Amino acid sequence: MITEKDVQFYKDNGYLLVKGVFNRDEVLGMRESVERIIQRAARSKSDHNHAWQGDFLPPEQLKKLVLKGFHDVHYHDAAFMRAVIHPNMVSVLQGIIGPNVQLHHSKMLVKPPSNGAAFPMHQDYPYFPHRDHSMLAASVHLDDADTENGCLCVVPGSHKQGPMPHVGAHYLNHKEHPISSGTPCPAEAGDVLFFNYLTIHGSDVNRSERTRRNVLFQYRDASDLPTEQVHFDWGMGLMVSGENPDFRNVKPNYQIITTDKVV
């Protein structure tokens, strides 16, 4: 699926756009799954606006922006479990990460037409820091994305700077790192943008009349361990490729908290 030149490009730049990872039928199936998830969330009164707040845009603009976001989509629809372990995905991941690959988590992001929210420039590192920084995001495009409907923008080579201070642990100082400082990564439906969690990235507002739907899978090397007890998930550690070299480290150490509260 990718060449040694592609792998070197990822190492040098911290990102790689891979064309045609998913075919038309697979994309259509995931689009339908996204719609069903949104409908079920609405019925259960769990359909909230996940647009980021902050000072990166004037308050009157922020009020108008909308973002539909749901974590752990592979728990909600089998289409995304199939996507997580799709042979084309695994082929790319083996080239970039290595033979032993784990899923960390998944999420869905939908920018509706005209007022789809922006993501200011940031690193994903603060949300789930790991020892070896093997963590990457695989952004699966379910729609064509360009600068008009808020495609992802990256800062090539920024992953080499290491972790950077974030405003409230959410995003970088927008005056020093405006979205315009990133390189746009336009893509077609079925393409996947892979980028390291230290790579600075973000996306602008959807100003078009087209929806921009993405599904994001976070993967890591099976030997890479979290350095803080944050963003733990029941499915964290699912083996996508190869084997887990540490037999004793196969799942998070959860505790069930009991309360007297009647549900």
ROVO-653174 format. One record per residue (C-alpha): x, y, z. Coordinates in steps of 0.1 Angstrom, whole numbers, plus 2048, in hexadecimal, padded with zeros to 3 digits. Each point is the difference from the previous one (the first is absolute). Example, Ala and Ser with C-alpha at 12.3 -4.5 7.8 and 13.67 -1.06 7.14 Angstrom:
REM residues 2
87B7D384E;80E8227F9;
REM end
This chain:
REM residues 263
800800800;81D817807;8258017F6;820806813;8008237F2;7DD80680F;80D7F3822;81D8187FE;7E981C7F8;7EC7F981F;81F7FE815;80D8227F2;7DF812800;7EA7F081A;7E37F87E9;7F77ED7E1;7E18017EA;7F87DE7F1;7E77FF7E3;7E47E87FB;8037EC821;7DB7F97FF;7EB7FB7E1;7DF8117F7;7E97E5810;814800820;7FE826802;7DA8007FA;7FC7E581B;812815819;7ED8207F7;7DF7ED806;80E7F4822;809824809;7DC80B7F9;7F27E3815;81780881D;7F58257FF;7DC7F5800;8047E881D;81381B814;7E48197FA;7E67E780C;8147FA820;805825805;8257FC7FC;8038167E1;81581D80C;81481B7EF;8257F8803;80E8207F1;81F80C812;7FE81F814;81B81A805;80E8217F4;80C7F37DE;7E080F7F0;7EA81D80B;7E47F5818;7E48097E7;80F7E97E6;8057E3819;7DB801809;7F77F87DD;8177E27FB;7F67DC803;8137E0803;7F27DD804;8197EA812;7FE7DD80F;81B7EA80F;8047DB7FD;7EC7FC7E0;80C7DC7FC;7E97F881E;7E28107EE;8027F07DD;8137E27F2;8098137E1;81A813814;80E7E080F;8057F37DD;8118217F7;8187FF81E;80E7DE7F4;7FC8057DB;81D7EF7ED;8098217EF;802812821;8147E4810;8198017E2;806826806;8027FD825;81A7E47FE;8158167EA;7FE81E817;7FE7F1823;80D7DD7FC;7F37DC802;7EE804822;7E48197FF;7E5808819;7E18157FE;7FD81B81B;7DE80F7F8;7E980C7E5;7EA81D7FA;7EA8117E6;8008247F5;7E58107EB;8038247F4;7DD80A7F3;7FD8187E2;805826804;8077FF826;8167E2807;81880981C;8258057FE;81B7EE812;81C81880B;8247F37FB;80A7E781A;8137E0807;7ED7E180B;81B7F8819;7F181181E;7E17EA7FF;8127DF802;826804805;8157E07F9;8247F7807;80D7FA7DD;7E98187EC;7F67E47E7;7DB80C803;7F180B7DF;7DE80A7F3;7F07F17E1;7E68187F3;7E87EE7E9;7EF8177E7;7DC7F87FA;7FC81F7EA;8168147E9;81281A815;8108217F5;80782280E;7DB80A7FB;7F17E5816;81C80081A;81A7E67F6;81B7F7818;820816801;8217F480D;822810807;81A7E97EF;81C7F5817;7F080F81F;8007DE811;826803804;7FB81D819;7F27E981A;7E3809818;7F7825801;7EC814819;7DB8037F9;7E681980B;7EC7ED81A;80F7E07F3;7E98037E1;8118157E5;81F8147F8;801826802;7EC8097E2;8138217FB;8217ED7FC;7F07E27EF;7E380B7EA;7EE7E67EA;80F8137E2;8237F480C;7F77DC7F7;8037EF7DE;7DD7F67F3;7FB7DB7F9;7E37FE7E8;7F47DC7FC;7E57EC7EF;7E77E9810;8127DF808;821811805;8117FE823;81781A80F;8197F0819;811818817;8157FD820;7F080D820;81C819804;7FA80F7DD;7EF822803;7DF7FF7EE;7DE8107FF;7E48097E8;7EC81F7F6;7DA806800;7EB7EE7E6;7F481D7EB;7F37EB7E4;7DE7F07FA;80F7DE803;8037EA820;8227F580B;8007DE811;81F7F080E;8067E2816;820800815;8127E180C;81D804818;81B7E57FE;8207F9813;81D7E7801;7F67E4818;820806815;7F9826804;7F1807822;7EB81E80D;813817818;7E080E811;7E07EF80A;7EA8147E8;7E97F87E3;7FD7DB809;7E77EC7ED;7F17DE804;80C7F67DD;82380F803;81A7E67F6;7EC7EE7E5;81A7EE7EB;7FD80B7DC;8207F07F4;81A7E980E;8027F7824;803810822;8247FA80C;7F6806825;7EA7E380B;7F7811821;7F78217F0;7E17F87EC;7E581880E;7FC81F815;7FD7FA826;7DD80C806;7ED801821;7DA7FF802;7F481C816;7E07F8813;7E881A80E;7DF801812;7F18157E4;7E17F17F0;8018007DA;
REM end
